[in-house]
């Protein structure tokens, strides 16, 4: 894992996330793509995959984030249904 501090907050880059998904291809199947600026598009793990990985990791810091992530997932689903 690589822990980075940015102007927008901390970012953890995880190279071997916990859970059933193995390798970039599997994580990329459900990824969400975001354009950060013209010509710069990144793949971000889906909220469901992040929740599953944090649950499987079972670390206190990951478990503390689960209620927030689950709430965010529920809100995103509600918005997509509208």
PDB file of N, CA, C and O in Angstrom, chain B, residues numbered from 101:
ATOM      1  N   UNK B 101       0.848  -1.164   0.000  1.00  0.00           N
ATOM      2  CA  UNK B 101       0.000   0.000   0.000  1.00  0.00           C
ATOM      3  C   UNK B 101       0.899   1.234   0.000  1.00  0.00           C
ATOM      4  O   UNK B 101       1.953   1.262   0.634  1.00  0.00           O
ATOM      5  N   UNK B 102       0.455   2.231  -0.719  1.00  0.00           N
ATOM      6  CA  UNK B 102       1.158   3.508  -0.767  1.00  0.00           C
ATOM      7  C   UNK B 102       0.213   4.570  -0.226  1.00  0.00           C
ATOM      8  O   UNK B 102      -0.869   4.787  -0.771  1.00  0.00           O
ATOM      9  N   UNK B 103       0.631   5.233   0.855  1.00  0.00           N
ATOM     10  CA  UNK B 103      -0.179   6.285   1.471  1.00  0.00           C
ATOM     11  C   UNK B 103       0.308   7.632   0.971  1.00  0.00           C
ATOM     12  O   UNK B 103       1.481   7.972   1.124  1.00  0.00           O
ATOM     13  N   UNK B 104      -0.593   8.396   0.376  1.00  0.00           N
ATOM     14  CA  UNK B 104      -0.248   9.707  -0.161  1.00  0.00           C
ATOM     15  C   UNK B 104      -1.070  10.779   0.535  1.00  0.00           C
ATOM     16  O   UNK B 104      -2.216  10.546   0.921  1.00  0.00           O
ATOM     17  N   UNK B 105      -0.481  11.948   0.691  1.00  0.00           N
ATOM     18  CA  UNK B 105      -1.202  13.107   1.201  1.00  0.00           C
ATOM     19  C   UNK B 105      -1.254  14.135   0.088  1.00  0.00           C
ATOM     20  O   UNK B 105      -0.222  14.531  -0.454  1.00  0.00           O
ATOM     21  N   UNK B 106      -2.459  14.563  -0.250  1.00  0.00           N
ATOM     22  CA  UNK B 106      -2.643  15.531  -1.329  1.00  0.00           C
ATOM     23  C   UNK B 106      -3.314  16.782  -0.778  1.00  0.00           C
ATOM     24  O   UNK B 106      -3.715  16.821   0.386  1.00  0.00           O
ATOM     25  N   UNK B 107      -3.432  17.792  -1.613  1.00  0.00           N
ATOM     26  CA  UNK B 107      -4.139  19.013  -1.220  1.00  0.00           C
ATOM     27  C   UNK B 107      -5.608  18.731  -0.924  1.00  0.00           C
ATOM     28  O   UNK B 107      -6.252  19.489  -0.198  1.00  0.00           O
ATOM     29  N   UNK B 108      -6.141  17.648  -1.482  1.00  0.00           N
ATOM     30  CA  UNK B 108      -7.551  17.301  -1.295  1.00  0.00           C
ATOM     31  C   UNK B 108      -7.765  16.263  -0.199  1.00  0.00           C
ATOM     32  O   UNK B 108      -8.905  15.900   0.091  1.00  0.00           O
ATOM     33  N   UNK B 109      -6.697  15.786   0.406  1.00  0.00           N
ATOM     34  CA  UNK B 109      -6.817  14.796   1.474  1.00  0.00           C
ATOM     35  C   UNK B 109      -5.917  13.598   1.239  1.00  0.00           C
ATOM     36  O   UNK B 109      -5.159  13.553   0.270  1.00  0.00           O
ATOM     37  N   UNK B 110      -6.011  12.632   2.133  1.00  0.00           N
ATOM     38  CA  UNK B 110      -5.186  11.430   2.048  1.00  0.00           C
ATOM     39  C   UNK B 110      -5.753  10.449   1.030  1.00  0.00           C
ATOM     40  O   UNK B 110      -6.967  10.333   0.864  1.00  0.00           O
ATOM     41  N   UNK B 111      -4.848   9.744   0.351  1.00  0.00           N
ATOM     42  CA  UNK B 111      -5.223   8.725  -0.627  1.00  0.00           C
ATOM     43  C   UNK B 111      -4.362   7.496  -0.361  1.00  0.00           C
ATOM     44  O   UNK B 111      -3.139   7.598  -0.267  1.00  0.00           O
ATOM     45  N   UNK B 112      -4.995   6.343  -0.241  1.00  0.00           N
ATOM     46  CA  UNK B 112      -4.277   5.080  -0.108  1.00  0.00           C
ATOM     47  C   UNK B 112      -4.370   4.336  -1.430  1.00  0.00           C
ATOM     48  O   UNK B 112      -5.467   4.051  -1.911  1.00  0.00           O
ATOM     49  N   UNK B 113      -3.228   4.023  -2.014  1.00  0.00           N
ATOM     50  CA  UNK B 113      -3.192   3.200  -3.225  1.00  0.00           C
ATOM     51  C   UNK B 113      -2.908   1.769  -2.783  1.00  0.00           C
ATOM     52  O   UNK B 113      -1.854   1.476  -2.219  1.00  0.00           O
ATOM     53  N   UNK B 114      -3.861   0.889  -3.048  1.00  0.00           N
ATOM     54  CA  UNK B 114      -3.760  -0.495  -2.600  1.00  0.00           C
ATOM     55  C   UNK B 114      -3.442  -1.367  -3.810  1.00  0.00           C
ATOM     56  O   UNK B 114      -4.171  -1.365  -4.802  1.00  0.00           O
ATOM     57  N   UNK B 115      -2.350  -2.106  -3.712  1.00  0.00           N
ATOM     58  CA  UNK B 115      -1.908  -2.917  -4.845  1.00  0.00           C
ATOM     59  C   UNK B 115      -2.464  -4.336  -4.803  1.00  0.00           C
ATOM     60  O   UNK B 115      -2.556  -4.989  -5.842  1.00  0.00           O
ATOM     61  N   UNK B 116      -2.835  -4.822  -3.627  1.00  0.00           N
ATOM     62  CA  UNK B 116      -3.428  -6.154  -3.477  1.00  0.00           C
ATOM     63  C   UNK B 116      -4.603  -6.060  -2.513  1.00  0.00           C
ATOM     64  O   UNK B 116      -4.484  -6.476  -1.361  1.00  0.00           O
ATOM     65  N   UNK B 117      -5.738  -5.521  -2.960  1.00  0.00           N
ATOM     66  CA  UNK B 117      -6.885  -5.360  -2.064  1.00  0.00           C
ATOM     67  C   UNK B 117      -7.426  -6.698  -1.577  1.00  0.00           C
ATOM     68  O   UNK B 117      -7.319  -7.714  -2.264  1.00  0.00           O
ATOM     69  N   UNK B 118      -8.008  -6.683  -0.384  1.00  0.00           N
ATOM     70  CA  UNK B 118      -8.652  -7.876   0.165  1.00  0.00           C
ATOM     71  C   UNK B 118      -9.933  -8.150  -0.618  1.00  0.00           C
ATOM     72  O   UNK B 118     -10.509  -7.246  -1.223  1.00  0.00           O
ATOM     73  N   UNK B 119     -10.363  -9.393  -0.599  1.00  0.00           N
ATOM     74  CA  UNK B 119     -11.612  -9.738  -1.267  1.00  0.00           C
ATOM     75  C   UNK B 119     -11.396 -10.684  -2.427  1.00  0.00           C
ATOM     76  O   UNK B 119     -10.270 -11.093  -2.711  1.00  0.00           O
ATOM     77  N   UNK B 120     -12.490 -11.030  -3.101  1.00  0.00           N
ATOM     78  CA  UNK B 120     -12.436 -12.056  -4.137  1.00  0.00           C
ATOM     79  C   UNK B 120     -11.864 -11.592  -5.475  1.00  0.00           C
ATOM     80  O   UNK B 120     -11.477 -12.423  -6.296  1.00  0.00           O
ATOM     81  N   UNK B 121     -11.803 -10.287  -5.708  1.00  0.00           N
ATOM     82  CA  UNK B 121     -11.327  -9.812  -7.007  1.00  0.00           C
ATOM     83  C   UNK B 121      -9.807  -9.848  -7.054  1.00  0.00           C
ATOM     84  O   UNK B 121      -9.130  -9.387  -6.135  1.00  0.00           O
ATOM     85  N   UNK B 122      -9.285 -10.402  -8.140  1.00  0.00           N
ATOM     86  CA  UNK B 122      -7.839 -10.539  -8.285  1.00  0.00           C
ATOM     87  C   UNK B 122      -7.417  -9.846  -9.570  1.00  0.00           C
ATOM     88  O   UNK B 122      -7.932 -10.149 -10.646  1.00  0.00           O
ATOM     89  N   UNK B 123      -6.498  -8.935  -9.456  1.00  0.00           N
ATOM     90  CA  UNK B 123      -5.937  -8.304 -10.637  1.00  0.00           C
ATOM     91  C   UNK B 123      -6.750  -7.143 -11.174  1.00  0.00           C
ATOM     92  O   UNK B 123      -7.934  -6.983 -10.879  1.00  0.00           O
ATOM     93  N   UNK B 124      -6.076  -6.352 -11.964  1.00  0.00           N
ATOM     94  CA  UNK B 124      -6.658  -5.133 -12.525  1.00  0.00           C
ATOM     95  C   UNK B 124      -7.904  -5.425 -13.357  1.00  0.00           C
ATOM     96  O   UNK B 124      -8.892  -4.695 -13.273  1.00  0.00           O
ATOM     97  N   UNK B 125      -7.861  -6.482 -14.155  1.00  0.00           N
ATOM     98  CA  UNK B 125      -8.975  -6.768 -15.058  1.00  0.00           C
ATOM     99  C   UNK B 125     -10.281  -6.964 -14.296  1.00  0.00           C
ATOM    100  O   UNK B 125     -11.322  -6.449 -14.704  1.00  0.00           O
ATOM    101  N   UNK B 126     -10.230  -7.707 -13.189  1.00  0.00           N
ATOM    102  CA  UNK B 126     -11.458  -7.939 -12.422  1.00  0.00           C
ATOM    103  C   UNK B 126     -11.953  -6.665 -11.748  1.00  0.00           C
ATOM    104  O   UNK B 126     -13.157  -6.407 -11.729  1.00  0.00           O
ATOM    105  N   UNK B 127     -11.049  -5.872 -11.199  1.00  0.00           N
ATOM    106  CA  UNK B 127     -11.453  -4.612 -10.571  1.00  0.00           C
ATOM    107  C   UNK B 127     -11.993  -3.649 -11.618  1.00  0.00           C
ATOM    108  O   UNK B 127     -12.914  -2.877 -11.349  1.00  0.00           O
ATOM    109  N   UNK B 128     -11.422  -3.698 -12.795  1.00  0.00           N
ATOM    110  CA  UNK B 128     -11.808  -2.770 -13.862  1.00  0.00           C
ATOM    111  C   UNK B 128     -13.200  -3.078 -14.422  1.00  0.00           C
ATOM    112  O   UNK B 128     -13.849  -2.187 -14.971  1.00  0.00           O
ATOM    113  N   UNK B 129     -13.665  -4.318 -14.292  1.00  0.00           N
ATOM    114  CA  UNK B 129     -14.984  -4.697 -14.824  1.00  0.00           C
ATOM    115  C   UNK B 129     -16.108  -3.833 -14.258  1.00  0.00           C
ATOM    116  O   UNK B 129     -17.038  -3.479 -14.983  1.00  0.00           O
ATOM    117  N   UNK B 130     -16.034  -3.495 -12.988  1.00  0.00           N
ATOM    118  CA  UNK B 130     -17.082  -2.711 -12.332  1.00  0.00           C
ATOM    119  C   UNK B 130     -16.673  -1.262 -12.086  1.00  0.00           C
ATOM    120  O   UNK B 130     -17.406  -0.505 -11.450  1.00  0.00           O
ATOM    121  N   UNK B 131     -15.515  -0.883 -12.586  1.00  0.00           N
ATOM    122  CA  UNK B 131     -14.980   0.453 -12.297  1.00  0.00           C
ATOM    123  C   UNK B 131     -15.864   1.556 -12.856  1.00  0.00           C
ATOM    124  O   UNK B 131     -16.626   1.364 -13.803  1.00  0.00           O
ATOM    125  N   UNK B 132     -15.732   2.709 -12.234  1.00  0.00           N
ATOM    126  CA  UNK B 132     -16.380   3.932 -12.699  1.00  0.00           C
ATOM    127  C   UNK B 132     -15.268   4.795 -13.279  1.00  0.00           C
ATOM    128  O   UNK B 132     -14.200   4.923 -12.679  1.00  0.00           O
ATOM    129  N   UNK B 133     -15.512   5.380 -14.432  1.00  0.00           N
ATOM    130  CA  UNK B 133     -14.488   6.203 -15.064  1.00  0.00           C
ATOM    131  C   UNK B 133     -14.808   7.671 -14.853  1.00  0.00           C
ATOM    132  O   UNK B 133     -15.942   8.112 -15.041  1.00  0.00           O
ATOM    133  N   UNK B 134     -13.782   8.422 -14.458  1.00  0.00           N
ATOM    134  CA  UNK B 134     -13.969   9.844 -14.163  1.00  0.00           C
ATOM    135  C   UNK B 134     -12.936  10.658 -14.929  1.00  0.00           C
ATOM    136  O   UNK B 134     -11.759  10.304 -14.981  1.00  0.00           O
ATOM    137  N   UNK B 135     -13.394  11.744 -15.516  1.00  0.00           N
ATOM    138  CA  UNK B 135     -12.481  12.661 -16.200  1.00  0.00           C
ATOM    139  C   UNK B 135     -12.084  13.739 -15.204  1.00  0.00           C
ATOM    140  O   UNK B 135     -12.917  14.536 -14.772  1.00  0.00           O
ATOM    141  N   UNK B 136     -10.805  13.760 -14.843  1.00  0.00           N
ATOM    142  CA  UNK B 136     -10.320  14.745 -13.888  1.00  0.00           C
ATOM    143  C   UNK B 136     -10.054  16.087 -14.546  1.00  0.00           C
ATOM    144  O   UNK B 136     -10.239  17.146 -13.946  1.00  0.00           O
ATOM    145  N   UNK B 137      -9.621  16.015 -15.778  1.00  0.00           N
ATOM    146  CA  UNK B 137      -9.404  17.209 -16.594  1.00  0.00           C
ATOM    147  C   UNK B 137      -9.347  16.738 -18.035  1.00  0.00           C
ATOM    148  O   UNK B 137      -9.246  15.537 -18.284  1.00  0.00           O
ATOM    149  N   UNK B 138      -9.410  17.654 -18.988  1.00  0.00           N
ATOM    150  CA  UNK B 138      -9.386  17.210 -20.389  1.00  0.00           C
ATOM    151  C   UNK B 138      -8.181  16.300 -20.664  1.00  0.00           C
ATOM    152  O   UNK B 138      -7.035  16.662 -20.400  1.00  0.00           O
ATOM    153  N   UNK B 139      -8.471  15.131 -21.193  1.00  0.00           N
ATOM    154  CA  UNK B 139      -7.417  14.185 -21.536  1.00  0.00           C
ATOM    155  C   UNK B 139      -6.955  13.296 -20.391  1.00  0.00           C
ATOM    156  O   UNK B 139      -6.104  12.431 -20.595  1.00  0.00           O
ATOM    157  N   UNK B 140      -7.493  13.488 -19.197  1.00  0.00           N
ATOM    158  CA  UNK B 140      -7.088  12.675 -18.050  1.00  0.00           C
ATOM    159  C   UNK B 140      -8.308  11.961 -17.473  1.00  0.00           C
ATOM    160  O   UNK B 140      -9.083  12.534 -16.707  1.00  0.00           O
ATOM    161  N   UNK B 141      -8.455  10.697 -17.860  1.00  0.00           N
ATOM    162  CA  UNK B 141      -9.560   9.866 -17.389  1.00  0.00           C
ATOM    163  C   UNK B 141      -8.969   8.756 -16.531  1.00  0.00           C
ATOM    164  O   UNK B 141      -8.002   8.100 -16.919  1.00  0.00           O
ATOM    165  N   UNK B 142      -9.566   8.555 -15.355  1.00  0.00           N
ATOM    166  CA  UNK B 142      -9.077   7.510 -14.461  1.00  0.00           C
ATOM    167  C   UNK B 142     -10.186   6.507 -14.173  1.00  0.00           C
ATOM    168  O   UNK B 142     -11.372   6.829 -14.244  1.00  0.00           O
ATOM    169  N   UNK B 143      -9.777   5.285 -13.847  1.00  0.00           N
ATOM    170  CA  UNK B 143     -10.715   4.248 -13.416  1.00  0.00           C
ATOM    171  C   UNK B 143     -10.701   4.215 -11.891  1.00  0.00           C
ATOM    172  O   UNK B 143      -9.639   4.179 -11.269  1.00  0.00           O
ATOM    173  N   UNK B 144     -11.893   4.227 -11.299  1.00  0.00           N
ATOM    174  CA  UNK B 144     -12.042   4.189  -9.846  1.00  0.00           C
ATOM    175  C   UNK B 144     -12.846   2.941  -9.502  1.00  0.00           C
ATOM    176  O   UNK B 144     -13.875   2.669 -10.120  1.00  0.00           O
ATOM    177  N   UNK B 145     -12.380   2.191  -8.525  1.00  0.00           N
ATOM    178  CA  UNK B 145     -13.098   0.981  -8.118  1.00  0.00           C
ATOM    179  C   UNK B 145     -14.536   1.319  -7.755  1.00  0.00           C
ATOM    180  O   UNK B 145     -14.806   2.366  -7.168  1.00  0.00           O
ATOM    181  N   UNK B 146     -15.446   0.436  -8.102  1.00  0.00           N
ATOM    182  CA  UNK B 146     -16.862   0.661  -7.787  1.00  0.00           C
ATOM    183  C   UNK B 146     -17.060   0.700  -6.278  1.00  0.00           C
ATOM    184  O   UNK B 146     -16.296   0.096  -5.525  1.00  0.00           O
ATOM    185  N   UNK B 147     -18.081   1.407  -5.851  1.00  0.00           N
ATOM    186  CA  UNK B 147     -18.375   1.519  -4.420  1.00  0.00           C
ATOM    187  C   UNK B 147     -18.656   0.145  -3.816  1.00  0.00           C
ATOM    188  O   UNK B 147     -18.262  -0.114  -2.679  1.00  0.00           O
ATOM    189  N   UNK B 148     -19.328  -0.740  -4.552  1.00  0.00           N
ATOM    190  CA  UNK B 148     -19.596  -2.088  -4.037  1.00  0.00           C
ATOM    191  C   UNK B 148     -18.301  -2.874  -3.843  1.00  0.00           C
ATOM    192  O   UNK B 148     -18.146  -3.585  -2.850  1.00  0.00           O
ATOM    193  N   UNK B 149     -17.370  -2.744  -4.794  1.00  0.00           N
ATOM    194  CA  UNK B 149     -16.092  -3.448  -4.669  1.00  0.00           C
ATOM    195  C   UNK B 149     -15.269  -2.897  -3.512  1.00  0.00           C
ATOM    196  O   UNK B 149     -14.605  -3.661  -2.812  1.00  0.00           O
ATOM    197  N   UNK B 150     -15.300  -1.597  -3.301  1.00  0.00           N
ATOM    198  CA  UNK B 150     -14.569  -0.990  -2.183  1.00  0.00           C
ATOM    199  C   UNK B 150     -15.161  -1.466  -0.855  1.00  0.00           C
ATOM    200  O   UNK B 150     -14.421  -1.823   0.061  1.00  0.00           O
ATOM    201  N   UNK B 151     -16.475  -1.472  -0.750  1.00  0.00           N
ATOM    202  CA  UNK B 151     -17.131  -1.935   0.479  1.00  0.00           C
ATOM    203  C   UNK B 151     -16.765  -3.388   0.762  1.00  0.00           C
ATOM    204  O   UNK B 151     -16.437  -3.739   1.895  1.00  0.00           O
ATOM    205  N   UNK B 152     -16.821  -4.225  -0.258  1.00  0.00           N
ATOM    206  CA  UNK B 152     -16.483  -5.640  -0.065  1.00  0.00           C
ATOM    207  C   UNK B 152     -15.028  -5.809   0.362  1.00  0.00           C
ATOM    208  O   UNK B 152     -14.730  -6.611   1.247  1.00  0.00           O
ATOM    209  N   UNK B 153     -14.135  -5.068  -0.256  1.00  0.00           N
ATOM    210  CA  UNK B 153     -12.722  -5.167   0.082  1.00  0.00           C
ATOM    211  C   UNK B 153     -12.457  -4.711   1.516  1.00  0.00           C
ATOM    212  O   UNK B 153     -11.704  -5.358   2.244  1.00  0.00           O
ATOM    213  N   UNK B 154     -13.068  -3.611   1.920  1.00  0.00           N
ATOM    214  CA  UNK B 154     -12.873  -3.111   3.281  1.00  0.00           C
ATOM    215  C   UNK B 154     -13.475  -4.065   4.311  1.00  0.00           C
ATOM    216  O   UNK B 154     -12.927  -4.228   5.401  1.00  0.00           O
ATOM    217  N   UNK B 155     -14.587  -4.687   3.974  1.00  0.00           N
ATOM    218  CA  UNK B 155     -15.194  -5.673   4.868  1.00  0.00           C
ATOM    219  C   UNK B 155     -14.261  -6.867   5.039  1.00  0.00           C
ATOM    220  O   UNK B 155     -14.037  -7.326   6.159  1.00  0.00           O
ATOM    221  N   UNK B 156     -13.718  -7.370   3.931  1.00  0.00           N
ATOM    222  CA  UNK B 156     -12.818  -8.531   3.980  1.00  0.00           C
ATOM    223  C   UNK B 156     -11.510  -8.200   4.684  1.00  0.00           C
ATOM    224  O   UNK B 156     -10.953  -9.053   5.375  1.00  0.00           O
ATOM    225  N   UNK B 157     -11.006  -6.973   4.522  1.00  0.00           N
ATOM    226  CA  UNK B 157      -9.756  -6.579   5.168  1.00  0.00           C
ATOM    227  C   UNK B 157      -9.909  -6.607   6.689  1.00  0.00           C
ATOM    228  O   UNK B 157      -8.972  -6.949   7.410  1.00  0.00           O
ATOM    229  N   UNK B 158     -11.104  -6.243   7.167  1.00  0.00           N
ATOM    230  CA  UNK B 158     -11.440  -6.342   8.586  1.00  0.00           C
ATOM    231  C   UNK B 158     -10.507  -5.533   9.495  1.00  0.00           C
ATOM    232  O   UNK B 158     -10.326  -5.882  10.662  1.00  0.00           O
ATOM    233  N   UNK B 159      -9.922  -4.468   8.972  1.00  0.00           N
ATOM    234  CA  UNK B 159      -9.080  -3.601   9.792  1.00  0.00           C
ATOM    235  C   UNK B 159      -9.972  -2.553  10.460  1.00  0.00           C
ATOM    236  O   UNK B 159     -10.938  -2.092   9.852  1.00  0.00           O
ATOM    237  N   UNK B 160      -9.666  -2.177  11.687  1.00  0.00           N
ATOM    238  CA  UNK B 160     -10.498  -1.182  12.372  1.00  0.00           C
ATOM    239  C   UNK B 160     -10.721   0.089  11.552  1.00  0.00           C
ATOM    240  O   UNK B 160     -11.837   0.607  11.511  1.00  0.00           O
ATOM    241  N   UNK B 161      -9.674   0.596  10.901  1.00  0.00           N
ATOM    242  CA  UNK B 161      -9.852   1.841  10.139  1.00  0.00           C
ATOM    243  C   UNK B 161     -10.770   1.630   8.938  1.00  0.00           C
ATOM    244  O   UNK B 161     -11.487   2.552   8.549  1.00  0.00           O
ATOM    245  N   UNK B 162     -10.762   0.440   8.345  1.00  0.00           N
ATOM    246  CA  UNK B 162     -11.663   0.152   7.228  1.00  0.00           C
ATOM    247  C   UNK B 162     -13.094  -0.037   7.719  1.00  0.00           C
ATOM    248  O   UNK B 162     -14.040   0.453   7.103  1.00  0.00           O
ATOM    249  N   UNK B 163     -13.245  -0.747   8.824  1.00  0.00           N
ATOM    250  CA  UNK B 163     -14.583  -0.998   9.362  1.00  0.00           C
ATOM    251  C   UNK B 163     -15.270   0.302   9.784  1.00  0.00           C
ATOM    252  O   UNK B 163     -16.490   0.424   9.673  1.00  0.00           O
ATOM    253  N   UNK B 164     -14.487   1.275  10.270  1.00  0.00           N
ATOM    254  CA  UNK B 164     -15.071   2.565  10.657  1.00  0.00           C
ATOM    255  C   UNK B 164     -15.643   3.312   9.462  1.00  0.00           C
ATOM    256  O   UNK B 164     -16.578   4.097   9.621  1.00  0.00           O
ATOM    257  N   UNK B 165     -15.100   3.084   8.268  1.00  0.00           N
ATOM    258  CA  UNK B 165     -15.581   3.805   7.081  1.00  0.00           C
ATOM    259  C   UNK B 165     -16.817   3.165   6.457  1.00  0.00           C
ATOM    260  O   UNK B 165     -17.487   3.795   5.638  1.00  0.00           O
ATOM    261  N   UNK B 166     -17.129   1.929   6.829  1.00  0.00           N
ATOM    262  CA  UNK B 166     -18.224   1.213   6.171  1.00  0.00           C
ATOM    263  C   UNK B 166     -19.576   1.913   6.269  1.00  0.00           C
ATOM    264  O   UNK B 166     -20.276   1.984   5.258  1.00  0.00           O
ATOM    265  N   UNK B 167     -19.984   2.435   7.424  1.00  0.00           N
ATOM    266  CA  UNK B 167     -21.289   3.114   7.453  1.00  0.00           C
ATOM    267  C   UNK B 167     -21.359   4.290   6.474  1.00  0.00           C
ATOM    268  O   UNK B 167     -22.384   4.489   5.823  1.00  0.00           O
ATOM    269  N   UNK B 168     -20.292   5.059   6.365  1.00  0.00           N
ATOM    270  CA  UNK B 168     -20.271   6.177   5.419  1.00  0.00           C
ATOM    271  C   UNK B 168     -20.360   5.667   3.985  1.00  0.00           C
ATOM    272  O   UNK B 168     -21.147   6.181   3.189  1.00  0.00           O
ATOM    273  N   UNK B 169     -19.555   4.658   3.651  1.00  0.00           N
ATOM    274  CA  UNK B 169     -19.552   4.130   2.284  1.00  0.00           C
ATOM    275  C   UNK B 169     -20.897   3.504   1.921  1.00  0.00           C
ATOM    276  O   UNK B 169     -21.373   3.667   0.798  1.00  0.00           O
ATOM    277  N   UNK B 170     -21.503   2.795   2.857  1.00  0.00           N
ATOM    278  CA  UNK B 170     -22.813   2.192   2.593  1.00  0.00           C
ATOM    279  C   UNK B 170     -23.876   3.263   2.391  1.00  0.00           C
ATOM    280  O   UNK B 170     -24.757   3.120   1.543  1.00  0.00           O
ATOM    281  N   UNK B 171     -23.793   4.332   3.169  1.00  0.00           N
ATOM    282  CA  UNK B 171     -24.726   5.451   3.002  1.00  0.00           C
ATOM    283  C   UNK B 171     -24.526   6.125   1.647  1.00  0.00           C
ATOM    284  O   UNK B 171     -25.493   6.476   0.971  1.00  0.00           O
ATOM    285  N   UNK B 172     -23.271   6.301   1.257  1.00  0.00           N
ATOM    286  CA  UNK B 172     -22.959   6.887  -0.049  1.00  0.00           C
ATOM    287  C   UNK B 172     -23.490   6.004  -1.172  1.00  0.00           C
ATOM    288  O   UNK B 172     -24.077   6.503  -2.132  1.00  0.00           O
ATOM    289  N   UNK B 173     -23.287   4.696  -1.054  1.00  0.00           N
ATOM    290  CA  UNK B 173     -23.793   3.754  -2.061  1.00  0.00           C
ATOM    291  C   UNK B 173     -25.312   3.855  -2.189  1.00  0.00           C
ATOM    292  O   UNK B 173     -25.853   3.889  -3.295  1.00  0.00           O
ATOM    293  N   UNK B 174     -25.989   3.903  -1.045  1.00  0.00           N
ATOM    294  CA  UNK B 174     -27.451   3.996  -1.065  1.00  0.00           C
ATOM    295  C   UNK B 174     -27.913   5.293  -1.717  1.00  0.00           C
ATOM    296  O   UNK B 174     -28.883   5.295  -2.474  1.00  0.00           O
ATOM    297  N   UNK B 175     -27.229   6.388  -1.431  1.00  0.00           N
ATOM    298  CA  UNK B 175     -27.585   7.676  -2.035  1.00  0.00           C
ATOM    299  C   UNK B 175     -27.340   7.660  -3.541  1.00  0.00           C
ATOM    300  O   UNK B 175     -28.161   8.171  -4.304  1.00  0.00           O
ATOM    301  N   UNK B 176     -26.235   7.087  -3.974  1.00  0.00           N
ATOM    302  CA  UNK B 176     -25.954   6.995  -5.412  1.00  0.00           C
ATOM    303  C   UNK B 176     -27.020   6.163  -6.119  1.00  0.00           C
ATOM    304  O   UNK B 176     -27.433   6.499  -7.229  1.00  0.00           O
ATOM    305  N   UNK B 177     -27.460   5.094  -5.492  1.00  0.00           N
ATOM    306  CA  UNK B 177     -28.517   4.259  -6.086  1.00  0.00           C
ATOM    307  C   UNK B 177     -29.832   5.020  -6.181  1.00  0.00           C
ATOM    308  O   UNK B 177     -30.535   4.933  -7.187  1.00  0.00           O
ATOM    309  N   UNK B 178     -30.162   5.768  -5.126  1.00  0.00           N
ATOM    310  CA  UNK B 178     -31.398   6.566  -5.159  1.00  0.00           C
ATOM    311  C   UNK B 178     -31.347   7.588  -6.287  1.00  0.00           C
ATOM    312  O   UNK B 178     -32.330   7.776  -7.003  1.00  0.00           O
ATOM    313  N   UNK B 179     -30.204   8.248  -6.447  1.00  0.00           N
ATOM    314  CA  UNK B 179     -30.060   9.254  -7.503  1.00  0.00           C
ATOM    315  C   UNK B 179     -30.179   8.635  -8.889  1.00  0.00           C
ATOM    316  O   UNK B 179     -30.754   9.241  -9.793  1.00  0.00           O
ATOM    317  N   UNK B 180     -29.640   7.432  -9.060  1.00  0.00           N
ATOM    318  CA  UNK B 180     -29.693   6.802 -10.385  1.00  0.00           C
ATOM    319  C   UNK B 180     -31.103   6.330 -10.728  1.00  0.00           C
ATOM    320  O   UNK B 180     -31.424   6.157 -11.904  1.00  0.00           O
ATOM    321  N   UNK B 181     -31.943   6.121  -9.726  1.00  0.00           N
ATOM    322  CA  UNK B 181     -33.322   5.695  -9.965  1.00  0.00           C
ATOM    323  C   UNK B 181     -34.226   6.857 -10.348  1.00  0.00           C
ATOM    324  O   UNK B 181     -35.312   6.649 -10.889  1.00  0.00           O
ATOM    325  N   UNK B 182     -33.786   8.071 -10.074  1.00  0.00           N
ATOM    326  CA  UNK B 182     -34.615   9.259 -10.370  1.00  0.00           C
ATOM    327  C   UNK B 182     -34.557   9.629 -11.828  1.00  0.00           C
ATOM    328  O   UNK B 182     -35.192  10.598 -12.245  1.00  0.00           O
TER     329      UNK B 182
END
